[in-house]
Amino acid sequence: MNEPWLVLLLGSVLGLVVAALIVLFAKVRALPMEVRLQSEQLRLRQEQLSRDVATFQQGSIRMGEELTALRLQLKRLEDKQLKLETHDPQSLPYSQAARLVGMGASIEDLTQSCGLSKSEAELFVKLHGVGRN
């Protein structure tokens, strides 16, 4: 085994193995640092996402509160409109006349039961009559 080329070959192989081990050792030593960096990035991203979710939740809560307030306001307006329709002496005969025409009342029926003039009754029949053109 005194052949110089064999010793040179074994030395080269051994040198490559040592170099590969050094590179692997350096990479293995760098892994914990990379893992820590990635963990920190993930933690920061998770915190940002948590803040975003909290913001969206607050927005949803505010929208729900606004919808509830709008529903209450709409209910009050509907109640107010109903009171106005039922207590307005001018509109009561007209509302009743529209209902009666829808049920098929004649012009004479309207003049007698709602106190409308013949012209008003004719207009109601034309506007609200069943099968109107």
Backbone bond lengths (Angstrom), bond angles and torsions (degrees), N, CA, C in turn:
res aa  C-N    CA-C-N  psi(-1)  N-CA   C-N-CA  omega(-1)  CA-C   N-CA-C  phi
1 M - - - 1.421 - - 1.532 111.30 -
2 N 1.213 115.31 37.14 1.448 119.83 178.73 1.510 111.68 -98.89
3 E 1.197 115.63 10.46 1.455 117.58 -177.67 1.519 108.75 -74.21
4 P 1.316 115.84 126.25 1.467 120.08 -175.32 1.534 112.78 -65.58
5 W 1.281 119.40 -34.12 1.464 120.21 -177.46 1.522 111.07 -68.75
6 L 1.390 116.38 -32.72 1.460 119.84 178.35 1.533 110.02 -69.65
7 V 1.316 116.23 -40.66 1.459 120.49 178.60 1.523 109.09 -66.28
8 L 1.303 116.29 -40.70 1.463 120.43 178.54 1.526 110.90 -64.43
9 L 1.325 117.01 -41.50 1.463 121.77 178.81 1.519 110.42 -64.43
10 L 1.343 116.40 -46.52 1.466 119.55 179.23 1.529 110.78 -63.92
11 G 1.316 117.18 -38.56 1.464 120.79 177.46 1.523 111.85 -64.13
12 S 1.345 115.54 -41.72 1.461 119.63 178.58 1.524 111.31 -64.40
13 V 1.346 115.53 -44.54 1.476 119.88 179.39 1.519 109.43 -62.22
14 L 1.348 115.88 -44.14 1.453 119.96 179.75 1.535 110.34 -63.85
15 G 1.313 117.44 -39.05 1.461 121.51 177.17 1.526 112.06 -63.19
16 L 1.343 116.34 -41.27 1.466 120.68 177.70 1.521 111.46 -65.45
17 V 1.337 115.78 -40.72 1.469 119.91 179.13 1.530 109.78 -64.13
18 V 1.333 116.81 -43.15 1.471 120.98 179.56 1.530 109.85 -64.63
19 A 1.337 116.98 -42.84 1.465 120.45 179.24 1.523 110.49 -62.96
20 A 1.341 117.16 -42.84 1.464 121.00 178.71 1.519 110.26 -63.34
21 L 1.343 116.80 -40.70 1.461 120.07 178.47 1.529 111.67 -64.49
22 I 1.324 116.18 -38.43 1.463 120.19 178.68 1.536 110.30 -64.63
23 V 1.348 116.50 -43.59 1.463 120.81 178.85 1.524 110.03 -63.54
24 L 1.339 116.95 -45.16 1.466 120.61 179.47 1.527 110.68 -63.01
25 F 1.320 116.54 -41.36 1.460 120.43 179.41 1.537 110.47 -62.31
26 A 1.334 115.97 -41.82 1.465 119.77 179.12 1.527 110.70 -64.56
27 K 1.332 117.20 -40.68 1.468 120.97 179.31 1.522 110.62 -67.01
28 V 1.330 116.21 -40.70 1.467 120.03 179.63 1.523 109.96 -65.04
29 R 1.320 117.46 -38.25 1.473 120.53 178.81 1.525 110.87 -68.78
30 A 1.344 117.38 -30.32 1.466 120.77 -178.88 1.537 112.30 -79.81
31 L 1.331 117.66 -19.34 1.467 120.81 -177.23 1.526 113.29 -58.45
32 P 1.314 119.93 -47.53 1.473 117.49 -179.70 1.529 112.71 -58.37
33 M 1.316 117.34 -36.78 1.462 120.28 178.30 1.527 110.58 -65.22
34 E 1.330 117.62 -43.22 1.457 121.51 177.93 1.525 110.73 -63.36
35 V 1.332 115.43 -41.96 1.467 120.05 179.38 1.528 109.44 -63.18
36 R 1.315 117.62 -42.16 1.469 120.67 178.73 1.529 110.62 -63.53
37 L 1.327 116.91 -43.23 1.469 120.14 179.17 1.532 111.21 -62.18
38 Q 1.315 115.49 -45.19 1.463 118.82 179.35 1.522 111.09 -66.14
39 S 1.318 117.10 -38.46 1.464 120.25 177.38 1.520 110.77 -62.30
40 E 1.311 116.75 -42.34 1.462 120.94 178.63 1.527 110.76 -64.64
41 Q 1.326 117.50 -41.92 1.461 120.82 177.63 1.529 110.77 -62.50
42 L 1.326 115.52 -42.70 1.467 119.45 178.78 1.527 111.00 -64.92
43 R 1.324 116.86 -39.90 1.466 120.53 179.32 1.528 110.07 -63.34
44 L 1.336 116.56 -44.62 1.463 120.25 178.97 1.530 111.10 -62.88
45 R 1.323 115.99 -41.77 1.476 120.36 179.30 1.529 110.28 -64.32
46 Q 1.340 116.45 -41.15 1.463 120.57 178.89 1.531 110.61 -63.69
47 E 1.317 117.45 -40.93 1.460 120.38 177.37 1.525 111.07 -62.34
48 Q 1.339 116.33 -42.40 1.465 119.95 178.64 1.522 110.76 -63.05
49 L 1.330 116.25 -43.93 1.463 119.67 179.07 1.527 111.07 -64.53
50 S 1.313 117.66 -37.63 1.466 121.00 177.38 1.526 110.63 -63.33
51 R 1.330 116.28 -41.96 1.466 119.54 176.83 1.531 110.65 -63.42
52 D 1.335 116.35 -41.61 1.469 120.07 178.93 1.525 111.05 -61.77
53 V 1.332 116.74 -44.15 1.464 120.62 179.67 1.526 110.13 -62.76
54 A 1.339 116.83 -42.31 1.467 120.13 178.89 1.530 110.30 -62.03
55 T 1.329 116.73 -40.39 1.464 120.48 178.63 1.529 110.43 -63.50
56 F 1.329 116.87 -44.41 1.460 120.23 178.78 1.523 111.08 -63.97
57 Q 1.327 117.04 -38.71 1.464 119.96 178.73 1.528 110.45 -63.34
58 Q 1.328 116.54 -44.04 1.460 119.64 178.83 1.530 110.67 -62.07
59 G 1.328 115.92 -41.06 1.466 119.43 177.48 1.513 111.77 -62.62
60 S 1.318 116.91 -40.78 1.467 120.83 179.20 1.527 110.48 -65.59
61 I 1.313 116.19 -40.53 1.462 119.99 178.66 1.524 110.15 -63.29
62 R 1.340 116.42 -44.52 1.465 119.66 179.19 1.528 110.96 -63.26
63 M 1.343 116.85 -40.32 1.462 119.03 178.10 1.523 111.09 -63.64
64 G 1.335 116.10 -40.39 1.467 119.86 177.33 1.517 111.53 -61.47
65 E 1.329 116.17 -42.54 1.462 120.10 177.95 1.518 110.87 -63.60
66 E 1.337 116.24 -41.82 1.467 120.01 178.40 1.524 110.83 -63.73
67 L 1.325 117.43 -41.48 1.471 120.36 178.59 1.527 110.69 -63.01
68 T 1.319 115.91 -41.46 1.462 119.44 178.56 1.522 110.13 -62.40
69 A 1.325 116.98 -44.21 1.467 120.84 178.61 1.533 110.72 -62.72
70 L 1.332 116.61 -41.54 1.469 119.64 178.51 1.518 111.74 -65.01
71 R 1.332 116.92 -38.69 1.468 119.97 177.91 1.530 110.44 -62.43
72 L 1.341 116.05 -43.16 1.463 119.52 178.56 1.527 110.95 -63.11
73 Q 1.321 115.73 -43.16 1.465 119.63 179.48 1.523 110.70 -63.75
74 L 1.330 116.86 -41.81 1.458 120.59 178.46 1.519 110.68 -63.12
75 K 1.323 116.79 -42.09 1.463 120.87 179.07 1.526 110.08 -61.97
76 R 1.348 116.68 -43.74 1.467 119.50 178.78 1.532 110.78 -62.35
77 L 1.334 116.42 -41.56 1.467 119.38 179.13 1.522 112.09 -65.88
78 E 1.348 115.99 -39.41 1.464 119.06 177.33 1.520 110.69 -63.30
79 D 1.339 115.90 -42.95 1.463 119.52 178.86 1.527 110.90 -63.16
80 K 1.331 115.52 -41.98 1.461 120.38 -179.87 1.528 110.18 -64.32
81 Q 1.328 116.48 -42.87 1.463 119.96 179.43 1.521 110.44 -63.34
82 L 1.329 116.67 -42.13 1.461 120.19 179.49 1.525 110.70 -62.71
83 K 1.329 116.31 -41.43 1.470 119.50 177.82 1.522 110.90 -62.65
84 L 1.335 115.67 -43.35 1.463 118.79 179.60 1.518 111.59 -63.81
85 E 1.319 116.51 -40.25 1.470 119.56 -179.24 1.516 111.23 -67.06
86 T 1.323 116.76 -38.41 1.466 118.94 -176.52 1.524 112.33 -83.25
87 H 1.333 118.81 -22.54 1.461 120.56 -177.57 1.520 113.99 -102.69
88 D 1.298 117.57 -8.68 1.472 119.96 179.71 1.523 108.73 -79.90
89 P 1.317 116.74 111.88 1.469 118.02 -176.97 1.525 112.57 -63.35
90 Q 1.317 118.01 -27.13 1.454 120.51 179.18 1.523 111.90 -72.07
91 S 1.336 117.03 -38.14 1.458 119.20 -174.13 1.521 113.27 -85.91
92 L 1.334 117.95 -20.62 1.461 120.45 -177.54 1.525 112.24 -59.54
93 P 1.327 120.47 -48.84 1.469 118.68 179.55 1.528 111.66 -62.23
94 Y 1.319 116.70 -35.39 1.462 118.85 -179.37 1.528 111.59 -69.61
95 S 1.324 116.91 -40.91 1.469 119.67 177.51 1.520 110.32 -63.30
96 Q 1.350 114.95 -43.69 1.464 119.51 179.48 1.530 109.80 -65.03
97 A 1.319 117.20 -40.60 1.466 120.53 180.00 1.522 110.65 -63.51
98 A 1.333 117.77 -41.47 1.462 120.66 179.21 1.517 110.47 -62.48
99 R 1.329 116.59 -40.80 1.476 119.66 177.99 1.525 110.88 -65.21
100 L 1.324 116.36 -43.98 1.462 119.85 -178.26 1.527 111.45 -64.56
101 V 1.330 117.05 -41.00 1.468 119.99 178.50 1.519 109.26 -62.97
102 G 1.334 117.08 -38.95 1.460 120.59 177.67 1.517 112.02 -61.76
103 M 1.330 116.18 -27.62 1.467 119.92 178.80 1.527 111.87 -91.38
104 G 1.335 116.03 1.68 1.470 119.09 174.84 1.516 115.20 99.26
105 A 1.336 118.37 17.94 1.471 120.87 -179.31 1.520 110.41 -66.49
106 S 1.312 115.43 150.81 1.469 121.23 179.69 1.525 109.92 -90.76
107 I 1.328 115.35 174.81 1.468 121.09 179.24 1.531 109.55 -62.91
108 E 1.316 116.57 -40.81 1.466 120.66 179.14 1.523 111.19 -64.05
109 D 1.351 115.59 -39.75 1.470 119.08 178.45 1.521 110.24 -60.22
110 L 1.318 116.42 -41.07 1.455 120.82 -178.91 1.527 112.23 -67.92
111 T 1.299 116.63 -41.55 1.471 118.53 -179.52 1.519 110.57 -66.34
112 Q 1.322 117.79 -35.34 1.463 120.74 -177.92 1.534 111.88 -79.14
113 S 1.325 118.10 -47.41 1.469 118.80 -172.75 1.521 113.66 -86.02
114 C 1.323 119.58 -24.51 1.469 121.43 -176.91 1.521 112.69 -110.50
115 G 1.301 117.14 -8.42 1.464 119.75 179.56 1.520 112.55 72.75
116 L 1.317 118.32 26.67 1.463 121.45 179.14 1.520 109.94 -86.80
117 S 1.307 115.00 153.98 1.462 118.88 172.67 1.525 108.03 -73.44
118 K 1.342 115.30 165.55 1.461 118.92 -179.49 1.529 110.49 -61.34
119 S 1.333 117.77 -38.62 1.469 121.70 179.48 1.526 110.92 -64.21
120 E 1.338 116.03 -43.83 1.470 119.19 178.42 1.524 110.86 -62.87
121 A 1.330 116.30 -43.51 1.459 120.84 -179.70 1.528 110.54 -62.36
122 E 1.334 116.91 -41.83 1.469 120.22 178.28 1.534 110.25 -62.61
123 L 1.323 115.78 -41.72 1.464 120.03 178.52 1.532 110.71 -62.15
124 F 1.322 117.10 -43.51 1.465 120.30 178.54 1.508 112.01 -62.58
125 V 1.308 117.03 -40.06 1.469 119.85 179.27 1.519 109.59 -64.37
126 K 1.345 116.70 -40.28 1.476 119.69 178.63 1.518 111.80 -67.37
127 L 1.337 116.95 -38.87 1.459 120.38 -176.68 1.533 112.81 -78.49
128 H 1.304 116.58 -41.77 1.458 120.05 -171.24 1.519 114.40 -113.88
129 G 1.309 117.07 4.50 1.451 119.83 -175.52 1.512 112.53 -67.59
130 V 1.336 113.96 150.85 1.464 121.41 177.88 1.520 108.30 -71.94
131 G 1.333 117.05 132.25 1.459 120.94 178.97 1.499 113.19 72.93
132 R 1.349 116.65 27.78 1.462 120.37 179.16 1.517 110.19 -69.69
133 N 1.304 117.39 158.20 1.461 121.88 -176.45 1.484 110.86 -94.70
